[in-house]
């Protein structure tokens, strides 16, 4: 079981109906798992905020709002916005979710016109399918590909399943490149561009050098979950990598813009605020050659 992916599922379940409507995440998490995660984080409030200890409900609310939710919630809203705009331009397309974890965005997109691929490690895919089946959630239109993204096997499997009549692809690398070295990411990108066409788009986020204290807790959590974050980038560095591989940068936003665009409405109407992390940028690029 992937602890990092399970934590993302917990956060989406926690905020279902508050920030956005997610009909499926909570169904993938048992009541026992939800309670265990809540109790585990709440009982360790001293690690996150030694000055706060107001009881389980207040402790977990503070941890979710300040440590767990900012990146996950911002990613999800960013993704939803960009897919919606892409769908207006392209009636048919392939949708790839790399390091998909327990992401449920494919469930709403999958159709005869939108062919969805979720790619992750074998144990993650198997566990996700087990949860989907147990919750009686229909997923027959989604292609699940179990492989290690650090080798070439994913290319072979995707090429065997991809419908090249669908001219363009929308690709999510959200939450993925944190765990690759720069060399590993460039190698991965060069492989990825062999299966997507001109006008395809990629959404991703990346850690910058301008990190906040709260983001450092996420780095610690990732390390404890055996998912060490390996690299940071400047905006110029990340843009150059994509430009060198035939992409044009469409959007590269920092935490200030993310707060204004995606979290302002929630924060205006709630006493417990959520602010996107300083040190994480959210990007959209388009393949132009």
LINLIN-V967513 format. One record per residue. RES is the residue in three letters. OMEGA is omega in degrees with one decimal (999 if undefined). BURIAL is + if it has 9 or more other ideal C-beta (glycine too) atoms within 8 Angstrom, else -. D_LAST is the distance of its C-alpha to the last C-alpha in Angstrom with 2 decimals. Layout:
{{RES:OMEGA:BURIAL:D_LAST} {RES:OMEGA:BURIAL:D_LAST}}
This chain:
{{UNK:-179.5:-:38.95} {UNK:-174.9:+:36.18} {UNK:-180.0:-:38.01} {UNK:179.4:+:34.97} {UNK:179.7:+:33.63} {UNK:177.0:+:37.19} {UNK:176.2:+:37.56} {UNK:178.6:+:34.46} {UNK:178.0:+:36.11} {UNK:-178.7:+:39.33} {UNK:178.6:+:37.82} {UNK:177.7:+:36.20} {UNK:-177.9:+:39.59} {UNK:-175.6:-:41.45} {UNK:177.9:+:39.59} {UNK:178.9:+:39.37} {UNK:-179.0:-:40.60} {UNK:-179.1:-:40.75} {UNK:176.2:-:37.23} {UNK:-179.1:+:35.46} {UNK:179.3:-:36.59} {UNK:-173.0:+:35.84} {UNK:-168.8:-:37.88} {UNK:-174.0:+:37.16} {UNK:-177.3:+:36.93} {UNK:180.0:+:40.69} {UNK:-178.1:-:41.41} {UNK:-176.7:+:39.67} {UNK:179.6:+:41.94} {UNK:177.1:-:45.64} {UNK:-180.0:-:48.29} {UNK:178.4:-:49.45} {UNK:179.7:+:46.04} {UNK:-179.7:+:45.57} {UNK:-179.7:-:49.03} {UNK:178.5:-:48.60} {UNK:178.0:+:45.39} {UNK:-177.4:+:47.11} {UNK:-178.5:+:50.21} {UNK:179.2:-:48.40} {UNK:-176.2:+:46.43} {UNK:-178.4:+:49.36} {UNK:179.1:-:51.80} {UNK:-179.5:-:49.65} {UNK:-177.8:+:49.51} {UNK:177.5:-:51.20} {UNK:-175.7:-:48.11} {UNK:-176.8:+:45.90} {UNK:-176.5:+:48.52} {UNK:-176.8:-:51.96} {UNK:-175.8:-:53.45} {UNK:170.7:+:52.71} {UNK:-173.1:-:54.65} {UNK:-175.5:-:55.48} {UNK:-171.2:-:55.43} {UNK:-174.7:+:52.85} {UNK:179.6:-:51.37} {UNK:179.1:+:50.94} {UNK:-177.4:+:49.73} {UNK:177.7:+:46.95} {UNK:-179.7:+:45.94} {UNK:-178.4:+:45.60} {UNK:179.6:+:43.62} {UNK:-176.3:+:41.20} {UNK:-171.0:+:40.71} {UNK:-174.6:+:40.40} {UNK:-170.7:+:39.02} {UNK:-168.8:+:37.45} {UNK:-168.5:+:36.07} {UNK:-178.8:+:34.07} {UNK:-175.6:+:30.84} {UNK:-178.7:+:31.15} {UNK:-179.0:+:32.04} {UNK:175.9:+:29.40} {UNK:-175.0:+:26.66} {UNK:179.9:+:27.97} {UNK:177.2:+:28.22} {UNK:179.4:+:24.76} {UNK:-178.3:+:23.34} {UNK:179.8:+:25.49} {UNK:-175.5:+:24.41} {UNK:176.7:+:20.64} {UNK:-179.5:+:21.11} {UNK:179.5:-:23.40} {UNK:179.5:-:20.96} {UNK:-178.8:+:18.15} {UNK:177.6:+:20.88} {UNK:-178.4:-:21.74} {UNK:-173.1:-:18.37} {UNK:-179.1:+:18.01} {UNK:-179.6:-:21.20} {UNK:176.7:-:20.05} {UNK:171.5:+:17.85} {UNK:177.0:+:18.14} {UNK:179.7:+:19.45} {UNK:173.3:+:19.44} {UNK:-179.9:+:21.96} {UNK:-172.4:+:21.97} {UNK:-168.0:+:25.37} {UNK:-178.8:+:26.61} {UNK:179.7:+:30.24} {UNK:176.2:+:32.31} {UNK:-176.7:+:29.66} {UNK:-176.4:+:30.67} {UNK:-179.4:+:27.80} {UNK:-176.1:+:26.97} {UNK:179.9:+:30.51} {UNK:-175.5:-:29.99} {UNK:-171.3:+:26.58} {UNK:179.6:+:27.15} {UNK:176.4:-:27.84} {UNK:-177.9:-:27.23} {UNK:-179.8:-:24.16} {UNK:-178.6:+:22.85} {UNK:-171.9:+:22.82} {UNK:176.9:+:23.42} {UNK:173.4:+:23.17} {UNK:-173.8:+:25.10} {UNK:177.8:+:24.84} {UNK:179.6:+:27.51} {UNK:-174.7:+:30.35} {UNK:-176.8:-:32.89} {UNK:178.6:-:35.73} {UNK:179.6:+:33.75} {UNK:-179.0:+:32.59} {UNK:180.0:+:36.15} {UNK:179.4:+:37.73} {UNK:179.4:+:35.46} {UNK:176.9:+:36.23} {UNK:179.3:-:39.88} {UNK:178.7:+:39.83} {UNK:-179.8:+:38.08} {UNK:179.9:-:40.64} {UNK:180.0:-:43.52} {UNK:-179.1:+:42.53} {UNK:177.9:-:42.17} {UNK:-178.0:+:38.64} {UNK:-178.9:-:36.85} {UNK:-171.3:+:33.59} {UNK:-179.9:-:33.46} {UNK:-177.3:-:30.09} {UNK:177.0:+:28.33} {UNK:179.9:-:27.12} {UNK:-175.7:+:28.37} {UNK:-179.1:+:27.03} {UNK:179.0:+:29.25} {UNK:175.7:+:27.86} {UNK:-175.5:-:27.42} {UNK:178.4:+:23.89} {UNK:173.6:-:24.60} {UNK:-172.9:-:24.73} {UNK:-172.4:-:22.64} {UNK:-177.6:-:24.76} {UNK:179.7:+:22.67} {UNK:-178.7:+:19.84} {UNK:-177.1:-:22.44} {UNK:179.8:+:24.10} {UNK:-179.2:+:21.10} {UNK:178.2:-:19.94} {UNK:-174.7:-:23.52} {UNK:-172.2:+:23.51} {UNK:176.6:+:20.14} {UNK:-176.3:-:20.15} {UNK:172.8:-:17.11} {UNK:174.4:-:18.56} {UNK:-163.8:+:17.43} {UNK:-173.3:-:13.94} {UNK:179.4:+:12.73} {UNK:170.5:+:14.04} {UNK:-171.6:+:15.64} {UNK:174.3:+:16.33} {UNK:171.9:+:19.28} {UNK:-177.2:+:19.81} {UNK:179.3:+:22.67} {UNK:-171.8:+:25.50} {UNK:-167.8:+:23.79} {UNK:174.2:+:22.47} {UNK:-168.8:+:25.94} {UNK:176.2:+:27.23} {UNK:170.3:+:24.79} {UNK:179.5:-:25.12} {UNK:-179.5:+:22.24} {UNK:179.0:-:21.92} {UNK:-178.9:+:22.10} {UNK:179.0:+:19.41} {UNK:177.5:+:16.87} {UNK:178.7:-:17.95} {UNK:-177.4:+:17.62} {UNK:179.5:+:14.09} {UNK:175.4:+:12.99} {UNK:-178.2:+:14.88} {UNK:-174.9:+:13.67} {UNK:177.4:+:9.96} {UNK:-178.2:-:11.53} {UNK:176.5:+:13.02} {UNK:-173.6:+:10.64} {UNK:174.2:-:8.28} {UNK:-176.5:-:5.81} {UNK:170.2:+:8.43} {UNK:-178.0:+:10.15} {UNK:178.0:+:12.05} {UNK:170.0:+:14.05} {UNK:179.4:+:17.45} {UNK:171.2:+:19.37} {UNK:-178.0:+:22.25} {UNK:177.9:+:23.30} {UNK:177.5:+:26.58} {UNK:-179.2:+:26.98} {UNK:-175.1:-:29.88} {UNK:-172.0:-:31.58} {UNK:178.1:+:33.15} {UNK:177.2:+:36.23} {UNK:-178.3:-:39.38} {UNK:178.6:+:38.82} {UNK:178.7:+:35.39} {UNK:176.1:+:37.23} {UNK:177.6:+:39.22} {UNK:176.1:+:36.09} {UNK:178.3:+:35.34} {UNK:178.6:-:38.93} {UNK:178.9:+:38.72} {UNK:179.5:+:35.60} {UNK:179.3:+:37.43} {UNK:178.5:-:40.49} {UNK:-179.2:+:38.47} {UNK:178.3:-:37.13} {UNK:-173.1:+:33.59} {UNK:172.7:-:33.31} {UNK:-166.1:+:30.61} {UNK:-167.1:-:29.22} {UNK:171.4:+:27.15} {UNK:-178.3:-:26.58} {UNK:163.7:+:23.82} {UNK:177.5:-:23.78} {UNK:179.3:+:21.25} {UNK:-179.4:-:19.95} {UNK:-177.1:-:19.66} {UNK:178.2:+:17.76} {UNK:-179.2:+:15.31} {UNK:179.6:-:14.77} {UNK:-178.3:+:14.17} {UNK:177.7:+:11.26} {UNK:179.5:+:9.84} {UNK:-178.6:-:10.38} {UNK:170.4:+:8.39} {UNK:-179.0:-:5.02} {UNK:172.1:+:7.03} {UNK:178.1:-:9.20} {UNK:178.7:+:12.86} {UNK:-177.0:-:14.64} {UNK:176.5:-:17.97} {UNK:-172.0:+:19.89} {UNK:177.9:+:23.57} {UNK:-175.1:+:26.69} {UNK:-179.4:+:29.97} {UNK:179.5:-:31.52} {UNK:178.9:-:28.90} {UNK:178.1:+:28.93} {UNK:-178.1:+:32.71} {UNK:-174.3:-:32.74} {UNK:-166.8:-:30.20} {UNK:-173.9:+:31.08} {UNK:-176.0:+:34.51} {UNK:-177.4:+:36.49} {UNK:178.6:-:38.06} {UNK:-176.3:+:39.21} {UNK:177.8:+:40.62} {UNK:-174.6:-:42.48} {UNK:-178.5:-:44.24} {UNK:179.9:-:44.98} {UNK:179.9:-:47.16} {UNK:-172.1:-:45.17} {UNK:170.5:-:41.90} {UNK:178.9:+:38.49} {UNK:176.7:+:36.26} {UNK:-176.8:+:32.74} {UNK:165.5:+:32.89} {UNK:-177.7:+:32.44} {UNK:174.2:+:30.10} {UNK:177.1:+:27.54} {UNK:-177.5:+:24.37} {UNK:-167.9:+:22.38} {UNK:171.7:+:18.65} {UNK:177.3:+:15.92} {UNK:-179.9:+:12.18} {UNK:177.9:+:9.31} {UNK:-176.8:+:5.94} {UNK:176.5:-:3.78} {UNK:999:-:0.00}}
